[in-house]
Amino acid sequence: MERKFPEVPRILVTRTDRIGDLVLTTPVFRAIRSKFPKAHLAALVFLEHREIVEGNPDLDEVILYDKRGAEKNLWGQWKFARRLRKKKFDMVIHCHGTNRMHLAGWLAGIPVRIGYARRAPWALTQVHPYNKKEGKKQEAEYLFDLLKPLGIVPPPKVIPFFPVTDRVERSLENLLAFHKVPGDKPWIVLSPSASDATKMWPAVRFGELATRIHCGHSCVFIAVGKREDRVIIETLKRHTQAPVFDLSGRLSLGMLGALLKRSALLVSNDSGPVHIATAVGAPVVSIFGRYEPGLGPERWRPLGSRVRVVAKDVSGIPETERKFTYIDDIAVEDVFCAVRDLFTNPVREDGRAL
């Protein structure tokens, strides 16, 4: 990059979208820190996602954006940009293109503004083509394209980070004790929900899967999700012979990370928990139904070696004849085989035995 930066540059990275997307952005923090070890590095995220980044050793500051509250309207957006201006950042890297973030960086007068040719690209000083929708590589790998002007190249292994603090571990312990969750057997976490119905494997099949696993393994099943996902989990519970502890709506993001860190396995749809799980070292079986470029497993697969992606083989179906989602076509046997494979080779990503 031609612009000469101060010896201690002030760099801002924004990521205001979904949980998993933010987790997959954490390797960017590490790469920037390695390139600019003395920099003041800040992350701008949604208020509700603070536990994903607070405690990250590569960050000096976390800036919270309250889209549903203080920053909801234009006046709030203006005041937020004014506060951002006072921080005197030298550069902002927008890892997800939104009108709000591009406008905030522009109004804040940040000299170098890097982002995608998507949503108010006129507010950027360096515009990168929005090629993520092609879905040719993993999301975290795409993000490193934005860092090329800084002389940063992708590391040999892209590893996400999720902080698990003593505080959230104590909170989790109290919750597990209250619900009498046994601690003397391996935990298998089930995440049957997702942000879109086209990504949701039927809850009935999650229940059938739990029965299959329960018949051959002594383990504890824990279902997670938001409060509104309890209906889905109740369906799961009605269709399994295995006892399932429902912790939906009871876990903060930090507590979810602490739970997954101690778990033997996560079985989940394509959603945020899979990326939290790989970041804390838990094995993952991730179920995919969508194949449209930019939405399928090539871009959104969880990182790590202790991962099994279960998806329908559509190689024999012409692209013009493919459905938007094949989530209902995935059999319980297919997911069970992936689970059995990870249980047959019981080593976590962090090297701990299951």
C-alpha positions as CSV (number, residue, x, y, z in Angstrom):
1,M,0.0,0.0,0.0
2,E,1.5,3.4,-1.0
3,R,0.1,5.4,1.9
4,K,2.7,5.6,4.8
5,F,1.2,4.8,8.1
6,P,2.2,6.0,11.6
7,E,4.6,3.7,13.6
8,V,1.5,2.7,15.6
9,P,-1.3,2.7,13.1
10,R,-4.9,2.6,14.3
11,I,-6.8,-0.1,12.4
12,L,-10.5,-0.9,12.5
13,V,-12.1,-4.1,11.3
14,T,-15.9,-4.2,10.9
15,R,-18.1,-7.3,10.8
16,T,-21.8,-6.8,11.4
17,D,-23.8,-9.8,10.3
18,R,-24.2,-13.4,11.6
19,I,-22.5,-15.2,14.5
20,G,-20.5,-17.7,12.3
21,D,-19.4,-15.0,9.9
22,L,-17.8,-13.1,12.8
23,V,-16.1,-16.2,14.1
24,L,-14.7,-16.8,10.7
25,T,-13.3,-13.2,10.7
26,T,-11.1,-13.8,13.7
27,P,-8.2,-15.1,11.6
28,V,-8.1,-11.7,10.0
29,F,-7.4,-10.1,13.5
30,R,-4.4,-12.5,14.0
31,A,-3.0,-11.8,10.5
32,I,-3.2,-8.0,11.0
33,R,-1.6,-8.3,14.4
34,S,1.3,-10.3,13.0
35,K,1.8,-7.7,10.2
36,F,1.4,-4.7,12.5
37,P,2.4,-5.9,16.0
38,K,2.4,-2.3,17.5
39,A,-1.0,-1.3,15.9
40,H,-4.0,-0.3,17.9
41,L,-6.5,-2.9,16.5
42,A,-10.2,-2.6,17.0
43,A,-13.2,-4.7,16.0
44,L,-16.6,-3.2,15.4
45,V,-19.4,-5.7,15.9
46,F,-23.1,-6.0,16.9
47,L,-23.8,-5.4,20.5
48,E,-25.3,-8.9,20.9
49,H,-22.1,-10.5,19.5
50,R,-19.7,-9.0,22.0
51,E,-18.7,-12.3,23.7
52,I,-17.3,-13.6,20.4
53,V,-14.5,-11.0,20.4
54,E,-14.1,-9.7,24.0
55,G,-11.0,-11.3,25.3
56,N,-9.5,-11.9,21.9
57,P,-5.7,-11.4,22.5
58,D,-5.2,-9.8,19.1
59,L,-7.6,-6.9,19.7
60,D,-7.0,-3.8,21.7
61,E,-10.6,-2.5,21.5
62,V,-14.1,-3.7,20.8
63,I,-16.6,-1.2,19.5
64,L,-20.2,-2.2,19.9
65,Y,-22.9,-1.3,17.4
66,D,-26.5,-1.4,18.6
67,K,-28.5,-1.6,15.4
68,R,-31.8,-2.3,17.2
69,G,-31.3,0.4,19.8
70,A,-29.1,3.5,19.9
71,E,-27.9,3.2,16.3
72,K,-31.3,2.2,14.9
73,N,-32.2,5.5,13.1
74,L,-30.3,8.0,11.0
75,W,-29.7,10.3,13.9
76,G,-28.2,7.4,15.9
77,Q,-26.0,6.5,12.9
78,W,-24.8,10.1,12.7
79,K,-23.9,10.2,16.4
80,F,-22.1,6.9,16.1
81,A,-20.0,8.1,13.2
82,R,-19.1,11.2,15.2
83,R,-17.9,9.0,18.1
84,L,-16.0,6.9,15.6
85,R,-14.3,10.1,14.2
86,K,-12.9,10.9,17.6
87,K,-11.0,7.6,17.7
88,K,-8.9,8.8,14.7
89,F,-8.5,5.5,12.9
90,D,-6.0,5.4,10.0
91,M,-7.7,2.5,8.2
92,V,-11.0,0.5,8.3
93,I,-11.4,-2.9,6.7
94,H,-15.1,-3.8,6.1
95,C,-15.3,-7.6,6.1
96,H,-19.0,-7.5,5.3
97,G,-20.3,-4.8,3.0
98,T,-23.3,-2.8,4.4
99,N,-24.6,0.7,3.8
100,R,-24.4,1.5,7.5
101,M,-20.7,0.4,7.9
102,H,-19.5,2.0,4.7
103,L,-21.3,5.2,5.6
104,A,-19.9,5.2,9.1
105,G,-16.3,4.9,7.9
106,W,-16.8,7.7,5.4
107,L,-18.5,10.0,7.9
108,A,-15.8,9.3,10.5
109,G,-13.2,10.5,8.0
110,I,-11.1,7.4,8.1
111,P,-8.4,8.0,5.4
112,V,-8.2,4.4,4.1
113,R,-11.5,2.5,3.7
114,I,-11.2,-1.0,2.3
115,G,-14.2,-3.1,1.3
116,Y,-16.3,-4.9,-1.3
117,A,-18.0,-3.4,-4.3
118,R,-21.4,-3.9,-2.6
119,R,-23.6,-1.5,-0.8
120,A,-22.4,2.1,-1.1
121,P,-18.9,1.3,-2.6
122,W,-18.5,5.1,-3.3
123,A,-17.8,5.4,0.4
124,L,-14.6,3.3,0.0
125,T,-11.1,4.3,-1.0
126,Q,-10.2,0.8,-2.1
127,V,-12.9,-1.4,-3.6
128,H,-12.5,-5.2,-4.0
129,P,-14.9,-7.1,-6.4
130,Y,-17.6,-8.8,-4.5
131,N,-16.8,-12.4,-5.5
132,K,-17.9,-14.3,-2.4
133,K,-21.1,-15.2,-4.1
134,E,-19.1,-17.4,-6.5
135,G,-18.5,-19.8,-3.6
136,K,-15.2,-21.1,-4.8
137,K,-13.4,-21.0,-1.4
138,Q,-14.1,-20.8,2.3
139,E,-15.4,-17.5,3.7
140,A,-12.3,-16.9,5.9
141,E,-10.1,-17.4,2.8
142,Y,-12.1,-14.8,0.9
143,L,-11.5,-12.3,3.6
144,F,-7.7,-12.5,3.1
145,D,-8.3,-11.0,-0.4
146,L,-9.1,-7.7,1.4
147,L,-5.7,-7.8,3.1
148,K,-3.6,-8.1,0.0
149,P,-3.0,-4.3,-0.3
150,L,-1.5,-4.5,3.2
151,G,1.0,-7.2,2.1
152,I,-0.7,-9.9,4.1
153,V,-1.0,-13.4,2.7
154,P,-3.2,-16.3,4.1
155,P,-1.4,-18.5,6.6
156,P,-0.9,-22.2,5.8
157,K,-3.7,-23.0,8.2
158,V,-6.6,-20.6,8.9
159,I,-7.7,-21.0,12.5
160,P,-10.6,-19.2,14.0
161,F,-10.6,-18.1,17.7
162,F,-13.4,-18.0,20.3
163,P,-12.6,-16.8,23.8
164,V,-13.8,-18.9,26.7
165,T,-13.4,-17.1,30.0
166,D,-13.5,-18.3,33.6
167,R,-16.7,-16.3,34.2
168,V,-18.7,-18.0,31.4
169,E,-17.3,-21.4,32.5
170,R,-18.6,-20.8,36.1
171,S,-22.0,-19.6,34.6
172,L,-22.1,-22.8,32.6
173,E,-21.3,-25.0,35.6
174,N,-24.1,-23.4,37.6
175,L,-26.6,-23.9,34.7
176,L,-25.6,-27.6,34.2
177,A,-25.9,-28.2,37.9
178,F,-29.4,-26.6,38.0
179,H,-30.6,-28.8,35.1
180,K,-28.8,-31.9,36.5
181,V,-26.8,-32.6,33.4
182,P,-24.4,-35.5,34.1
183,G,-20.8,-34.8,33.8
184,D,-19.5,-38.4,33.8
185,K,-20.4,-39.2,30.2
186,P,-19.4,-37.6,26.8
187,W,-21.7,-34.8,25.7
188,I,-23.1,-34.7,22.2
189,V,-24.6,-31.3,21.4
190,L,-27.5,-31.2,18.9
191,S,-28.2,-27.9,17.1
192,P,-31.4,-28.5,15.0
193,S,-32.1,-24.9,14.1
194,A,-30.7,-22.4,11.6
195,S,-31.3,-18.9,10.3
196,D,-33.3,-20.2,7.3
197,A,-35.7,-23.2,7.0
198,T,-33.9,-24.3,3.8
199,K,-30.9,-25.1,6.0
200,M,-32.8,-27.0,8.7
201,W,-32.6,-30.8,8.7
202,P,-36.0,-32.1,10.0
203,A,-36.1,-32.2,13.8
204,V,-37.7,-35.7,13.5
205,R,-34.5,-37.0,12.0
206,F,-32.3,-35.3,14.7
207,G,-34.4,-37.4,17.1
208,E,-34.0,-40.6,15.1
209,L,-30.2,-39.9,15.0
210,A,-30.1,-39.5,18.8
211,T,-31.8,-42.9,19.1
212,R,-29.2,-44.5,16.8
213,I,-26.3,-43.0,18.7
214,H,-27.9,-43.8,22.1
215,C,-28.2,-47.5,21.2
216,G,-24.5,-47.9,20.7
217,H,-22.8,-45.2,22.9
218,S,-23.2,-44.1,26.5
219,C,-23.4,-40.4,26.2
220,V,-25.5,-37.3,27.2
221,F,-27.4,-35.4,24.6
222,I,-27.8,-31.6,24.9
223,A,-29.9,-29.5,22.5
224,V,-29.1,-25.9,22.0
225,G,-30.7,-22.9,20.2
226,K,-32.6,-19.7,20.8
227,R,-35.7,-19.5,23.0
228,E,-37.9,-19.6,19.9
229,D,-36.3,-22.9,18.9
230,R,-37.9,-24.8,21.8
231,V,-40.7,-25.9,19.6
232,I,-38.2,-27.6,17.2
233,I,-36.4,-29.2,20.1
234,E,-39.7,-30.5,21.6
235,T,-40.3,-32.2,18.2
236,L,-36.8,-33.7,18.4
237,K,-37.5,-35.0,21.9
238,R,-40.8,-36.6,21.0
239,H,-39.1,-38.6,18.3
240,T,-36.2,-40.1,20.2
241,Q,-35.7,-42.8,22.8
242,A,-32.7,-40.9,24.2
243,P,-33.0,-38.4,27.0
244,V,-32.2,-34.9,25.8
245,F,-31.4,-31.9,27.9
246,D,-32.9,-28.7,26.4
247,L,-30.7,-25.7,27.0
248,S,-32.3,-23.5,24.3
249,G,-32.6,-19.9,25.2
250,R,-30.5,-20.5,28.4
251,L,-27.0,-20.0,27.0
252,S,-25.1,-16.8,26.2
253,L,-22.7,-17.0,23.3
254,G,-19.9,-17.3,25.7
255,M,-21.6,-20.2,27.6
256,L,-22.2,-21.9,24.3
257,G,-18.5,-21.8,23.5
258,A,-17.7,-23.1,27.0
259,L,-20.2,-26.0,26.5
260,L,-18.8,-26.9,23.1
261,K,-15.2,-26.8,24.4
262,R,-16.1,-29.6,26.8
263,S,-18.2,-31.6,24.4
264,A,-17.3,-34.7,22.5
265,L,-19.2,-33.7,19.4
266,L,-21.5,-31.2,17.8
267,V,-24.1,-32.3,15.3
268,S,-25.6,-29.2,13.6
269,N,-27.1,-27.6,10.6
270,D,-25.1,-25.1,8.6
271,S,-25.2,-22.3,11.3
272,G,-23.1,-20.4,13.8
273,P,-22.5,-23.1,16.4
274,V,-20.4,-25.2,14.0
275,H,-17.8,-22.3,13.7
276,I,-17.8,-21.7,17.4
277,A,-17.2,-25.5,17.9
278,T,-14.2,-25.7,15.6
279,A,-12.8,-22.5,17.2
280,V,-12.8,-24.2,20.6
281,G,-11.6,-27.6,19.3
282,A,-14.7,-29.7,19.3
283,P,-15.4,-32.2,16.5
284,V,-18.3,-31.3,14.2
285,V,-20.8,-33.0,11.9
286,S,-22.3,-30.2,9.8
287,I,-25.4,-30.9,7.7
288,F,-25.7,-28.9,4.4
289,G,-28.7,-28.8,2.1
290,R,-28.0,-25.8,-0.2
291,Y,-25.8,-25.8,-3.2
292,E,-26.3,-22.4,-4.9
293,P,-22.9,-20.8,-5.4
294,G,-22.0,-18.8,-2.3
295,L,-24.4,-20.7,0.0
296,G,-23.0,-24.2,-0.1
297,P,-20.4,-26.1,1.9
298,E,-17.4,-24.9,-0.3
299,R,-17.8,-21.4,1.2
300,W,-19.4,-22.2,4.6
301,R,-17.9,-25.5,5.7
302,P,-16.5,-25.4,9.2
303,L,-12.7,-25.2,9.4
304,G,-10.6,-27.9,11.0
305,S,-9.6,-31.5,10.5
306,R,-12.1,-33.0,12.9
307,V,-15.0,-32.0,10.7
308,R,-17.4,-34.1,8.6
309,V,-19.7,-32.4,6.2
310,V,-22.9,-34.3,5.3
311,A,-24.5,-33.2,2.0
312,K,-26.4,-34.8,-0.9
313,D,-24.2,-35.8,-3.8
314,V,-25.5,-33.6,-6.7
315,S,-22.7,-34.2,-9.1
316,G,-24.9,-36.2,-11.4
317,I,-27.6,-33.6,-11.5
318,P,-27.3,-30.9,-14.2
319,E,-27.0,-27.4,-12.6
320,T,-30.1,-26.2,-14.4
321,E,-32.1,-29.0,-12.8
322,R,-30.9,-28.7,-9.2
323,K,-33.2,-27.7,-6.4
324,F,-32.4,-24.8,-4.1
325,T,-32.1,-27.1,-1.1
326,Y,-31.7,-30.9,-0.7
327,I,-31.9,-30.8,3.1
328,D,-34.9,-33.2,3.2
329,D,-33.0,-35.7,1.0
330,I,-30.3,-36.3,3.6
331,A,-30.9,-39.7,5.4
332,V,-30.3,-40.4,9.1
333,E,-27.9,-43.1,8.0
334,D,-25.7,-40.6,6.2
335,V,-25.4,-38.4,9.3
336,F,-25.0,-41.4,11.6
337,C,-22.0,-42.7,9.5
338,A,-20.3,-39.3,10.0
339,V,-20.9,-39.4,13.7
340,R,-19.6,-43.0,14.0
341,D,-16.5,-42.0,12.1
342,L,-15.6,-39.3,14.6
343,F,-16.4,-41.6,17.5
344,T,-14.3,-44.3,16.0
345,N,-11.3,-41.9,15.9
346,P,-11.9,-40.0,19.1
347,V,-9.5,-37.1,19.1
348,R,-10.5,-33.5,19.4
349,E,-9.1,-30.7,17.2
350,D,-7.1,-29.6,20.3
351,G,-5.6,-33.1,20.7
352,R,-7.7,-34.0,23.8
353,A,-9.3,-37.5,23.8
354,L,-13.1,-37.6,23.8
